[in-house]
Amino acid sequence: MDTVNRLESEVRSYCRAWPTTFTTARGSWLTDEAGTRYLDLFAGAGALNYGHNDPDIKAALLDYLSTDTIVHGLDMSTTAKRSFLETFEQVILRPRGMDHRVMFPGPTGTNAVEAALKLARKVTGRTNVVCFTNAFHGMTLGSLAVTGDSMKRGGANVPLSHTHRMPFDDYFRTGVDTIDYLEAYLDDAGSGVALPAAVILETVQGEGGLRVASDAWLQRLSALCREHGILLIVDDIQAGCGRTGTFFSFEPSGIVPDIITLSKSLSGLGLPFAVTLMRPELDVWEPGEHNGTFRGFNPAFVTATAALERWRDGAFASEVRRKAELVTTGLQGLADRMPAGEARVVGRGFMQGVELDTPGLATAVAREAFARQVLVETAGADDQVVKLLPPLTISEAELAHAFAVLSDALDAARSQHEVTPDAAPALLSA
Ligand SMILES: *Cc1c(COP(=O)(O)O)cnc(C)c1O
């Protein structure tokens, strides 16, 4: 830890929240240098949907690397790339009636988002993109411009422009349909909102507090986009790859976005890998117009192909949906420990959490969970949500253990919270 703290930039973050040095990991567990085991309810921020070192996925990689196969190949054709594309078409696209083209941008999520935004602007010849409150799309300037969080945006120090921010589904929590608002802006020549190139959204806002777009809201948004010739981009980097119980998060709503971004769990093993999917008629790129050295990292093609085997039939997905109900029940149990109206379960599928209204309480719960060897993160603009993002492969026994620890952590956090300086003003005014 000392070397890390001395040498690594102040920008480091998770090593501060979880101050120990990890050595190995398997399934839902990490082990540190002292041999202490931690239950992982964060799964690499959703990059480890199949857990750590899944044996089948890892075996495919080790097998691939055992001969002098192509590791780096720019975007040349390789057998690994061909197998990935064939499998992705067979297992994911065709069964869903999708004919999207697959683009390999740089290997991280924000690269996929940048490519999506650039393509939408190029196709339509328009500048602005509509994005939503509490959205998170990545740290490079284009992605940051459509991200909501003011701390993250503040790091840019240049104008983050060419966007229009609109209220996400149920933003006001009063039942107002926020699509009415967007529709009125688009229809009113005096609104000051120019016709946008695209609308970009997450169906479940991963970093922004696990707010969920309802199916009806998504359907109205999709219809509105179609009516106005606006491209619909779903950023499925966190909510996709099975996290909500279907491969793509938007499947239950029946909408089919024009452009889709995937990354995080796409490689299955935690290797960097991203794709931007587009309807074929949108594929107007010139060859090499959007380039990059690490587009199509062959080891990631191999692990992603192995991971897609989970999706050949519906068994894995239905297992995820069944266990997601246990997550809901467990979280409701946590919410029930709080005074009425001060906590609620938010999110969907394997992307749920409990929102705690007491300022600082969710952060304190995460800290107390770490003290009990459970890794859990917070989400939301005020870190108000204890966010569960376990591996989709977590067992029922592990989930039961997680909720036992989390309820202790909540009780401990609450008893401490009453004496922290943060809580003092509230106590004085009471
Ligand atoms: C994590 C994330 C990104 C950014 O991905 P990086 O690999 O960190 O660049 C973009 N969009 C969503 C929804 C994410 O969760």
PDBQT file of the ligand as one rigid body, heavy atoms in Angstrom, charges set to zero:
ROOT
HETATM    1  C1  LIG A 501     -18.163   2.411 -17.085  1.00  0.00    +0.000 C 
HETATM    2  C2  LIG A 501     -19.074   3.097 -18.042  1.00  0.00    +0.000 A 
HETATM    3  C3  LIG A 501     -18.593   3.854 -19.124  1.00  0.00    +0.000 A 
HETATM    4  C4  LIG A 501     -17.132   4.118 -19.318  1.00  0.00    +0.000 C 
HETATM    5  O1  LIG A 501     -16.374   2.970 -19.517  1.00  0.00    +0.000 OA
HETATM    6  P1  LIG A 501     -14.785   3.048 -19.287  1.00  0.00    +0.000 P 
HETATM    7  O2  LIG A 501     -14.291   1.700 -19.688  1.00  0.00    +0.000 OA
HETATM    8  O3  LIG A 501     -14.570   3.355 -17.843  1.00  0.00    +0.000 OA
HETATM    9  O4  LIG A 501     -14.285   4.139 -20.163  1.00  0.00    +0.000 OA
HETATM   10  C5  LIG A 501     -19.507   4.397 -19.991  1.00  0.00    +0.000 A 
HETATM   11  N1  LIG A 501     -20.830   4.231 -19.817  1.00  0.00    +0.000 NA
HETATM   12  C6  LIG A 501     -21.323   3.522 -18.798  1.00  0.00    +0.000 A 
HETATM   13  C7  LIG A 501     -22.803   3.352 -18.672  1.00  0.00    +0.000 C 
HETATM   14  C8  LIG A 501     -20.469   2.951 -17.853  1.00  0.00    +0.000 A 
HETATM   15  O5  LIG A 501     -20.964   2.276 -16.818  1.00  0.00    +0.000 OA
ENDROOT
TORSDOF 0
